[in-house]
Amino acid sequence: LPSQSISAIVFDPTDATRRTLLAGTGHFSSLGRRGDDEIGVYRTTDNGNTWTHLGATALVGQKLVAVVARGSTLFAASSAGGLFRSTDSGATWALVPTSSGLPAGGISALVEDKSNVNRLIIAVRTGQIFRSDDAGATWINVTTGVTNITAASEVRLAFGPTPVVYASVTNAGRLAGMFRSPDLGATWAAM
């Protein structure tokens, strides 16, 4: 593989054999942001024996914080560049347009709902959280109730048992809030 700076790796839950993985590149190692080139993503369908390099043009130079695989639909979330989507198994990639409801901006987190292959939740570096229920085609803002979130915040997200979602907000290296949503982000309560 031309770059060993793996910043994200995920199984494709639509593969019943559990042999398909997607890995993203980015300079996040050793806290010094050093590493090999940021060249996109790798995909394997044989349990990691062989890998294919994807996104060589659109994803070059993007620090990928998360990747998601859903059969032929793939996502690569960049810390500065936004959310990239491929609907042809990674042959081509495009930035998700703002017309989808997702604002332009870098991404701090992207997670998938293991119980629903079409549902994703994302934290955009505009200080907002969005959810998609249609494999990333459209997005709705679910930030209301999450406090202390700004464009400079580091947000981490996690799905619990559906429909529970968790969010943590960190500002300047300090935890600013931990939140739980019992309804996929429609409402949030501080923990």
Secondary structure as a PSIPRED ss2 file (coil, helix, strand):
# PSIPRED VFORMAT (PSIPRED V4.0)

   1 L C   1.000  0.000  0.000
   2 P C   1.000  0.000  0.000
   3 S C   1.000  0.000  0.000
   4 Q C   1.000  0.000  0.000
   5 S C   1.000  0.000  0.000
   6 I E   0.000  0.000  1.000
   7 S E   0.000  0.000  1.000
   8 A E   0.000  0.000  1.000
   9 I E   0.000  0.000  1.000
  10 V E   0.000  0.000  1.000
  11 F E   0.000  0.000  1.000
  12 D C   1.000  0.000  0.000
  13 P C   1.000  0.000  0.000
  14 T C   1.000  0.000  0.000
  15 D C   1.000  0.000  0.000
  16 A C   1.000  0.000  0.000
  17 T C   1.000  0.000  0.000
  18 R C   1.000  0.000  0.000
  19 R C   1.000  0.000  0.000
  20 T C   1.000  0.000  0.000
  21 L E   0.000  0.000  1.000
  22 L E   0.000  0.000  1.000
  23 A E   0.000  0.000  1.000
  24 G E   0.000  0.000  1.000
  25 T E   0.000  0.000  1.000
  26 G C   1.000  0.000  0.000
  27 H C   1.000  0.000  0.000
  28 F C   1.000  0.000  0.000
  29 S E   0.000  0.000  1.000
  30 S C   1.000  0.000  0.000
  31 L C   1.000  0.000  0.000
  32 G C   1.000  0.000  0.000
  33 R C   1.000  0.000  0.000
  34 R E   0.000  0.000  1.000
  35 G C   1.000  0.000  0.000
  36 D C   1.000  0.000  0.000
  37 D C   1.000  0.000  0.000
  38 E C   1.000  0.000  0.000
  39 I C   1.000  0.000  0.000
  40 G C   1.000  0.000  0.000
  41 V E   0.000  0.000  1.000
  42 Y E   0.000  0.000  1.000
  43 R E   0.000  0.000  1.000
  44 T E   0.000  0.000  1.000
  45 T C   1.000  0.000  0.000
  46 D C   1.000  0.000  0.000
  47 N C   1.000  0.000  0.000
  48 G C   1.000  0.000  0.000
  49 N C   1.000  0.000  0.000
  50 T C   1.000  0.000  0.000
  51 W C   1.000  0.000  0.000
  52 T E   0.000  0.000  1.000
  53 H E   0.000  0.000  1.000
  54 L E   0.000  0.000  1.000
  55 G C   1.000  0.000  0.000
  56 A C   1.000  0.000  0.000
  57 T C   1.000  0.000  0.000
  58 A C   1.000  0.000  0.000
  59 L C   1.000  0.000  0.000
  60 V C   1.000  0.000  0.000
  61 G C   1.000  0.000  0.000
  62 Q C   1.000  0.000  0.000
  63 K C   1.000  0.000  0.000
  64 L E   0.000  0.000  1.000
  65 V E   0.000  0.000  1.000
  66 A E   0.000  0.000  1.000
  67 V E   0.000  0.000  1.000
  68 V E   0.000  0.000  1.000
  69 A E   0.000  0.000  1.000
  70 R E   0.000  0.000  1.000
  71 G C   1.000  0.000  0.000
  72 S C   1.000  0.000  0.000
  73 T E   0.000  0.000  1.000
  74 L E   0.000  0.000  1.000
  75 F E   0.000  0.000  1.000
  76 A E   0.000  0.000  1.000
  77 A E   0.000  0.000  1.000
  78 S E   0.000  0.000  1.000
  79 S C   1.000  0.000  0.000
  80 A C   1.000  0.000  0.000
  81 G C   1.000  0.000  0.000
  82 G E   0.000  0.000  1.000
  83 L E   0.000  0.000  1.000
  84 F E   0.000  0.000  1.000
  85 R E   0.000  0.000  1.000
  86 S E   0.000  0.000  1.000
  87 T C   1.000  0.000  0.000
  88 D C   1.000  0.000  0.000
  89 S C   1.000  0.000  0.000
  90 G C   1.000  0.000  0.000
  91 A C   1.000  0.000  0.000
  92 T C   1.000  0.000  0.000
  93 W C   1.000  0.000  0.000
  94 A E   0.000  0.000  1.000
  95 L E   0.000  0.000  1.000
  96 V C   1.000  0.000  0.000
  97 P C   1.000  0.000  0.000
  98 T H   0.000  1.000  0.000
  99 S H   0.000  1.000  0.000
 100 S H   0.000  1.000  0.000
 101 G C   1.000  0.000  0.000
 102 L C   1.000  0.000  0.000
 103 P C   1.000  0.000  0.000
 104 A C   1.000  0.000  0.000
 105 G C   1.000  0.000  0.000
 106 G C   1.000  0.000  0.000
 107 I E   0.000  0.000  1.000
 108 S E   0.000  0.000  1.000
 109 A E   0.000  0.000  1.000
 110 L E   0.000  0.000  1.000
 111 V E   0.000  0.000  1.000
 112 E E   0.000  0.000  1.000
 113 D C   1.000  0.000  0.000
 114 K C   1.000  0.000  0.000
 115 S C   1.000  0.000  0.000
 116 N C   1.000  0.000  0.000
 117 V C   1.000  0.000  0.000
 118 N C   1.000  0.000  0.000
 119 R C   1.000  0.000  0.000
 120 L E   0.000  0.000  1.000
 121 I E   0.000  0.000  1.000
 122 I E   0.000  0.000  1.000
 123 A E   0.000  0.000  1.000
 124 V E   0.000  0.000  1.000
 125 R C   1.000  0.000  0.000
 126 T C   1.000  0.000  0.000
 127 G C   1.000  0.000  0.000
 128 Q E   0.000  0.000  1.000
 129 I E   0.000  0.000  1.000
 130 F E   0.000  0.000  1.000
 131 R E   0.000  0.000  1.000
 132 S E   0.000  0.000  1.000
 133 D C   1.000  0.000  0.000
 134 D C   1.000  0.000  0.000
 135 A C   1.000  0.000  0.000
 136 G C   1.000  0.000  0.000
 137 A C   1.000  0.000  0.000
 138 T C   1.000  0.000  0.000
 139 W C   1.000  0.000  0.000
 140 I E   0.000  0.000  1.000
 141 N E   0.000  0.000  1.000
 142 V C   1.000  0.000  0.000
 143 T C   1.000  0.000  0.000
 144 T C   1.000  0.000  0.000
 145 G C   1.000  0.000  0.000
 146 V C   1.000  0.000  0.000
 147 T C   1.000  0.000  0.000
 148 N C   1.000  0.000  0.000
 149 I C   1.000  0.000  0.000
 150 T C   1.000  0.000  0.000
 151 A C   1.000  0.000  0.000
 152 A C   1.000  0.000  0.000
 153 S C   1.000  0.000  0.000
 154 E E   0.000  0.000  1.000
 155 V E   0.000  0.000  1.000
 156 R E   0.000  0.000  1.000
 157 L E   0.000  0.000  1.000
 158 A E   0.000  0.000  1.000
 159 F E   0.000  0.000  1.000
 160 G C   1.000  0.000  0.000
 161 P C   1.000  0.000  0.000
 162 T C   1.000  0.000  0.000
 163 P C   1.000  0.000  0.000
 164 V C   1.000  0.000  0.000
 165 V E   0.000  0.000  1.000
 166 Y E   0.000  0.000  1.000
 167 A E   0.000  0.000  1.000
 168 S E   0.000  0.000  1.000
 169 V E   0.000  0.000  1.000
 170 T E   0.000  0.000  1.000
 171 N E   0.000  0.000  1.000
 172 A C   1.000  0.000  0.000
 173 G C   1.000  0.000  0.000
 174 R E   0.000  0.000  1.000
 175 L E   0.000  0.000  1.000
 176 A E   0.000  0.000  1.000
 177 G E   0.000  0.000  1.000
 178 M E   0.000  0.000  1.000
 179 F E   0.000  0.000  1.000
 180 R E   0.000  0.000  1.000
 181 S E   0.000  0.000  1.000
 182 P C   1.000  0.000  0.000
 183 D C   1.000  0.000  0.000
 184 L C   1.000  0.000  0.000
 185 G C   1.000  0.000  0.000
 186 A C   1.000  0.000  0.000
 187 T C   1.000  0.000  0.000
 188 W C   1.000  0.000  0.000
 189 A E   0.000  0.000  1.000
 190 A E   0.000  0.000  1.000
 191 M C   1.000  0.000  0.000
